């Protein structure tokens, strides 16, 4: 039940991280206009490169190392301080690189505002709590800060000239959110003499996880950068808005990765290989159940949802969303295999190779596809890249797991998704789009999907009943 509780905490928080910007997006897209939204997406994509260098793969690495050592408080504390010192050094180096770049930027003032997000990286110790599987602290504290940021946006961002204020609010929100995690350290970490700390030993394993993070950023960041350079910053905004909605629904599935990584890492440290495979099968099945519903449901709504949500001037967002929806399933699967299996079981090389392959494919396809088809080309390149990532990861685990157990219910979820998509898509393209129509279509889609699932009877139903029964018996005791 601890895993389920942590999943609900993290799923809720990950959803919040995307929903709050999504809530503000309807307001921001109208206040800052498509030009301001595009410039923000473009400048944010640039600062993300420096953030990645400053982070140096530490979040994933730190999460895993804390999970390995959490039974030994002294060793865990030593690891925490060593990784923290390493992060301070890498962020300082990232800032030096940033100030070298700054004179060459088209938006130097806005880039300085965006750099607040880089400063926030120094204070980010969420990896400690994730390794300890203590998600409640990170969720409750950061939720409060995010809500305050949301209120600040509505209060202080009034017209298209307030783009800088908007960027500052988002940056300060990240900074304060990370700062709120530090007061709890005295309950968890002990002091370690400075002479016993050796932060440099963590460089190599961190860099090994830094490489895949750089590659992963291609899908999220490089597409916006290349669209801004090859077409216009307006297309960067369209891409960002479409991707934001996709990532909103995807957050429910990928939240399992953050929760399961320390759980699997701890099981790996204790030599429980059968338990690890069993957790992968269950997690993969759960993610498939969610993502097929999300993919077909969002595809049915996409053409009119995007333009209606963001307002006048954002028509291309709908078509971009429709093209991108397959990544919901693909990223869900690669999250289960990569983050929940390969990384915690020390198959870092295989994980790194998979995302590098995806990055290379993305870059190669971006040039011709963006040149000929612009925004649509970037979306197609993104989907093909995710196909390569997931395909390679599946190939690497072919001798470690049973494909039959992994995909035993996928066909049923696919059928349920298609049956749901047809009426939702037809209604969405027939009736006038409104809040009521979108809500009605979502409810209709959910009812159809669940009905078909109940008819086809995948094994997830029996597992759900078992968990519910165990929880009920526990509560009665």
BELTAMO-V682647 format. One record per residue. N is the residue number from 1. RES is the residue in one small letter. OMEGA is omega as a letter, one per 30 degrees, with the letter a starting at -180 (NA if undefined). BURIAL is # if it has 9 or more other C-alpha atoms within 8 Angstrom, else .. D_CENTER is the distance of its C-alpha to the mean C-alpha in Angstrom with 1 decimal. Layout:
# BELTAMO-V682647
N	RES	OMEGA	BURIAL	D_CENTER
N	RES	OMEGA	BURIAL	D_CENTER
This chain:
# BELTAMO-V682647
1	x	l	.	23.6
2	x	l	.	21.8
3	x	l	#	18.8
4	x	l	.	18.8
5	x	l	.	19.2
6	x	l	#	16.4
7	x	a	#	14.1
8	x	l	.	15.4
9	x	a	#	15.0
10	x	l	#	11.3
11	x	l	#	10.6
12	x	a	#	12.7
13	x	l	#	11.2
14	x	l	#	7.5
15	x	l	#	9.5
16	x	a	#	11.7
17	x	a	#	9.4
18	x	a	#	8.9
19	x	a	#	12.4
20	x	l	#	14.4
21	x	l	#	13.7
22	x	l	#	14.3
23	x	l	.	17.5
24	x	a	#	18.6
25	x	l	#	18.0
26	x	l	#	21.0
27	x	a	.	23.0
28	x	a	#	21.8
29	x	l	#	22.2
30	x	a	#	25.8
31	x	a	#	26.6
32	x	a	#	25.3
33	x	a	#	25.9
34	x	l	#	24.2
35	x	l	#	25.5
36	x	l	#	23.9
37	x	l	#	20.5
38	x	l	#	20.8
39	x	l	#	22.0
40	x	l	#	19.2
41	x	a	#	16.6
42	x	a	#	18.8
43	x	l	#	19.6
44	x	l	#	16.0
45	x	l	#	15.2
46	x	a	#	18.2
47	x	l	#	17.5
48	x	l	#	14.1
49	x	l	#	16.3
50	x	l	#	18.3
51	x	l	#	15.4
52	x	l	#	14.3
53	x	l	#	18.0
54	x	a	#	18.4
55	x	l	#	15.6
56	x	l	#	17.1
57	x	a	#	14.7
58	x	a	#	16.0
59	x	l	#	13.0
60	x	a	#	12.8
61	x	a	#	16.6
62	x	l	#	17.5
63	x	a	#	15.7
64	x	a	#	17.7
65	x	l	#	20.9
66	x	l	#	21.1
67	x	l	#	20.7
68	x	a	#	23.5
69	x	a	#	25.8
70	x	l	#	25.3
71	x	a	.	28.8
72	x	a	.	30.4
73	x	a	#	30.0
74	x	l	#	31.8
75	x	l	.	29.9
76	x	l	#	26.6
77	x	l	#	27.8
78	x	l	#	29.0
79	x	a	#	25.6
80	x	a	#	23.9
81	x	l	#	26.4
82	x	a	#	26.4
83	x	l	#	22.7
84	x	l	#	22.9
85	x	l	#	25.8
86	x	a	#	24.1
87	x	l	#	21.2
88	x	a	#	23.9
89	x	a	.	25.6
90	x	l	#	22.7
91	x	l	#	21.7
92	x	l	#	25.4
93	x	l	#	25.6
94	x	l	#	22.6
95	x	l	#	24.4
96	x	l	.	27.6
97	x	l	#	26.0
98	x	a	#	24.6
99	x	l	.	28.1
100	x	a	.	29.5
101	x	a	.	27.3
102	x	a	#	27.9
103	x	a	.	31.4
104	x	a	.	30.2
105	x	l	.	27.5
106	x	a	.	28.4
107	x	a	.	27.0
108	x	a	#	27.9
109	x	l	.	28.1
110	x	l	#	24.6
111	x	l	#	23.3
112	x	l	.	24.9
113	x	l	#	23.2
114	x	a	#	19.8
115	x	l	#	20.7
116	x	l	#	20.5
117	x	l	#	16.8
118	x	l	#	18.0
119	x	a	#	20.5
120	x	a	#	17.9
121	x	a	#	16.6
122	x	a	#	20.0
123	x	a	#	19.7
124	x	l	#	16.3
125	x	l	#	17.5
126	x	l	#	14.7
127	x	l	#	14.8
128	x	a	#	18.4
129	x	l	#	17.7
130	x	l	#	15.0
131	x	l	#	17.6
132	x	a	#	20.2
133	x	l	#	18.1
134	x	a	#	19.0
135	x	a	#	16.1
136	x	a	.	18.6
137	x	a	#	19.4
138	x	a	#	16.0
139	x	a	#	15.3
140	x	a	.	18.8
141	x	a	#	19.3
142	x	l	#	16.2
143	x	l	#	16.6
144	x	a	.	20.1
145	x	a	#	19.2
146	x	l	#	16.6
147	x	l	#	19.4
148	x	l	#	21.9
149	x	l	#	20.0
150	x	l	#	19.9
151	x	a	.	23.6
152	x	l	#	24.3
153	x	a	#	22.8
154	x	a	#	25.2
155	x	a	.	28.0
156	x	a	#	27.9
157	x	a	#	26.4
158	x	a	.	29.3
159	x	a	.	29.8
160	x	l	#	28.6
161	x	a	.	30.1
162	x	l	#	27.6
163	x	l	#	24.7
164	x	l	#	25.2
165	x	l	#	25.2
166	x	l	#	21.9
167	x	l	#	20.3
168	x	l	#	22.1
169	x	l	#	21.1
170	x	a	#	17.3
171	x	l	#	18.0
172	x	l	#	20.4
173	x	l	#	17.9
174	x	a	#	15.5
175	x	a	#	18.7
176	x	l	#	20.3
177	x	l	#	17.4
178	x	a	#	17.4
179	x	a	#	21.2
180	x	a	#	21.5
181	x	a	#	20.4
182	x	a	.	23.4
183	x	a	.	26.3
184	x	a	.	25.4
185	x	a	.	25.9
186	x	l	.	29.6
187	x	a	.	29.1
188	x	a	.	27.1
189	x	l	#	28.0
190	x	l	.	31.6
191	x	l	.	33.2
192	x	l	#	33.7
193	x	a	.	36.4
194	x	a	.	35.2
195	x	l	.	37.4
196	x	a	.	35.6
197	x	a	#	32.2
198	x	a	.	31.2
199	x	a	#	27.9
200	x	a	.	28.6
201	x	a	.	28.3
202	x	a	#	24.5
203	x	a	#	24.2
204	x	l	.	24.5
205	x	l	.	22.0
206	x	l	#	19.5
207	x	l	#	20.2
208	x	l	#	19.7
209	x	l	#	16.0
210	x	a	#	16.0
211	x	l	#	17.1
212	x	l	#	14.2
213	x	l	#	11.7
214	x	a	#	14.1
215	x	l	#	14.2
216	x	a	#	10.5
217	x	l	#	10.7
218	x	a	#	13.4
219	x	a	#	11.4
220	x	a	.	9.8
221	x	a	#	12.7
222	x	l	#	15.8
223	x	l	#	16.2
224	x	l	#	16.5
225	x	a	#	18.8
226	x	l	#	20.9
227	x	l	#	21.2
228	x	a	#	22.4
229	x	a	.	24.9
230	x	l	.	26.1
231	x	l	#	26.3
232	x	l	#	25.6
233	x	l	#	23.1
234	x	l	#	23.4
235	x	l	#	21.6
236	x	l	#	18.8
237	x	l	#	18.5
238	x	l	#	18.8
239	x	a	#	16.0
240	x	a	#	13.7
241	x	l	#	14.9
242	x	a	#	14.5
243	x	l	#	10.9
244	x	l	#	10.2
245	x	l	#	11.9
246	x	a	#	10.3
247	x	l	#	6.7
248	x	a	#	8.8
249	x	a	#	10.3
250	x	a	#	7.6
251	x	l	#	6.1
252	x	a	#	9.5
253	x	a	#	9.3
254	x	l	#	6.4
255	x	l	#	7.8
256	x	a	#	10.7
257	x	a	#	9.6
258	x	a	#	9.7
259	x	a	#	12.9
260	x	a	#	14.5
261	x	l	#	14.3
262	x	a	#	17.0
263	x	l	#	18.8
264	x	l	#	19.3
265	x	l	#	20.0
266	x	l	#	22.7
267	x	l	#	24.1
268	x	l	#	24.2
269	x	a	.	26.1
270	x	l	.	28.6
271	x	a	.	29.1
272	x	a	#	28.0
273	x	l	.	27.1
274	x	l	.	28.0
275	x	l	.	25.8
276	x	l	#	22.8
277	x	l	#	23.5
278	x	l	.	24.1
279	x	l	#	20.7
280	x	l	#	19.1
281	x	a	#	21.2
282	x	a	.	20.5
283	x	l	#	16.7
284	x	l	#	16.8
285	x	l	#	19.2
286	x	l	#	17.3
287	x	l	#	14.1
288	x	l	#	16.6
289	x	a	#	18.4
290	x	a	#	15.4
291	x	l	#	13.9
292	x	l	#	17.5
293	x	a	#	18.2
294	x	a	#	15.2
295	x	a	#	15.9
296	x	l	#	19.6
297	x	a	#	19.5
298	x	l	#	17.4
299	x	l	#	19.5
300	x	a	#	22.6
301	x	a	#	21.7
302	x	a	#	20.1
303	x	a	#	23.3
304	x	a	#	24.5
305	x	a	#	21.5
306	x	l	#	20.0
307	x	l	#	23.4
308	x	a	#	24.4
309	x	a	.	21.4
310	x	l	#	21.5
311	x	a	#	25.2
312	x	l	.	27.9
313	x	a	.	27.1
314	x	l	#	23.7
315	x	a	#	25.1
316	x	a	.	23.3
317	x	a	#	19.9
318	x	l	#	21.0
319	x	l	#	21.9
320	x	l	#	18.8
321	x	a	#	16.7
322	x	l	#	19.1
323	x	a	#	18.9
324	x	a	#	15.1
325	x	l	#	14.9
326	x	a	#	15.6
327	x	l	#	12.2
328	x	l	#	11.0
329	x	a	#	13.4
330	x	l	#	13.0
331	x	l	#	9.3
332	x	l	#	10.1
333	x	a	#	13.1
334	x	l	#	12.0
335	x	l	#	9.5
336	x	a	#	12.7
337	x	a	#	15.0
338	x	a	#	13.3
339	x	a	#	11.4
340	x	a	#	13.8
341	x	a	#	16.9
342	x	a	#	17.4
343	x	a	#	16.1
344	x	l	#	17.8
345	x	l	#	20.9
346	x	l	.	21.3
347	x	a	#	20.8
348	x	a	#	19.0
349	x	l	.	21.1
350	x	l	#	20.3
351	x	a	#	16.5
352	x	l	#	17.2
353	x	a	#	19.5
354	x	a	#	17.3
355	x	l	#	14.7
356	x	l	#	17.7
357	x	l	#	19.4
358	x	a	#	16.5
359	x	l	#	16.6
360	x	l	.	20.4
361	x	a	#	20.5
362	x	a	#	18.2
363	x	a	#	20.5
364	x	a	.	23.6
365	x	a	#	22.9
366	x	a	#	21.7
367	x	l	.	25.2
368	x	a	.	27.3
369	x	l	#	24.9
370	x	a	#	24.1
371	x	a	#	27.8
372	x	a	.	29.1
373	x	l	#	26.6
374	x	a	#	24.5
375	x	l	#	21.4
376	x	l	#	21.9
377	x	l	#	22.3
378	x	l	#	18.9
379	x	l	#	17.3
380	x	l	#	19.5
381	x	l	#	18.7
382	x	a	#	15.0
383	x	l	#	15.8
384	x	l	#	18.4
385	x	l	#	16.2
386	x	l	#	13.9
387	x	a	#	17.2
388	x	l	#	18.4
389	x	a	#	15.5
390	x	l	#	15.8
391	x	l	.	19.5
392	x	l	#	20.1
393	x	l	#	18.2
394	x	l	#	20.3
395	x	a	.	23.4
396	x	a	.	22.9
397	x	a	.	22.9
398	x	a	#	25.8
399	x	a	.	28.3
400	x	a	.	26.3
401	x	l	.	25.4
402	x	l	.	27.1
403	x	a	.	25.6
404	x	l	.	27.9
405	x	a	.	26.2
406	x	a	#	22.7
407	x	a	#	23.4
408	x	a	.	26.2
409	x	a	#	24.8
410	x	l	#	22.7
411	x	l	.	25.8
412	x	l	#	26.2
413	x	l	#	22.8
414	x	l	#	23.3
415	x	a	.	26.7
416	x	l	#	25.5
417	x	l	#	22.8
418	x	l	#	25.5
419	x	l	#	28.0
420	x	a	#	25.7
421	x	a	#	24.7
422	x	l	#	28.4
423	x	a	.	29.7
424	x	l	#	26.6
425	x	a	#	26.6
426	x	l	#	30.4
427	x	a	#	30.4
428	x	a	#	27.7
429	x	l	.	29.8
430	x	a	.	33.0
431	x	l	.	32.8
432	x	a	.	32.3
433	x	l	#	28.7
434	x	l	.	28.5
435	x	a	.	26.5
436	x	a	.	28.8
437	x	l	#	28.5
438	x	l	#	24.7
439	x	a	.	24.8
440	x	l	.	27.6
441	x	l	#	25.8
442	x	l	#	22.7
443	x	l	.	25.3
444	x	a	#	27.3
445	x	a	#	24.5
446	x	a	#	23.4
447	x	a	.	27.1
448	x	a	#	27.7
449	x	a	#	24.8
450	x	l	#	25.8
451	x	l	.	29.4
452	x	l	#	29.0
453	x	l	#	27.0
454	x	l	#	29.9
455	x	a	.	32.4
456	x	l	.	30.8
457	x	l	.	30.2
458	x	a	#	27.3
459	x	l	.	27.4
460	x	l	.	24.4
461	x	l	#	27.0
462	x	l	.	29.3
463	x	l	.	26.5
464	x	l	.	25.5
465	x	a	.	29.2
466	x	l	.	29.7
467	x	a	.	26.9
468	x	a	.	28.3
469	x	l	.	31.8
470	x	l	.	31.1
471	x	l	#	29.4
472	x	l	.	32.4
473	x	l	.	34.9
474	x	a	.	33.3
475	x	a	.	33.5
476	x	l	.	37.1
477	x	NA	.	38.1
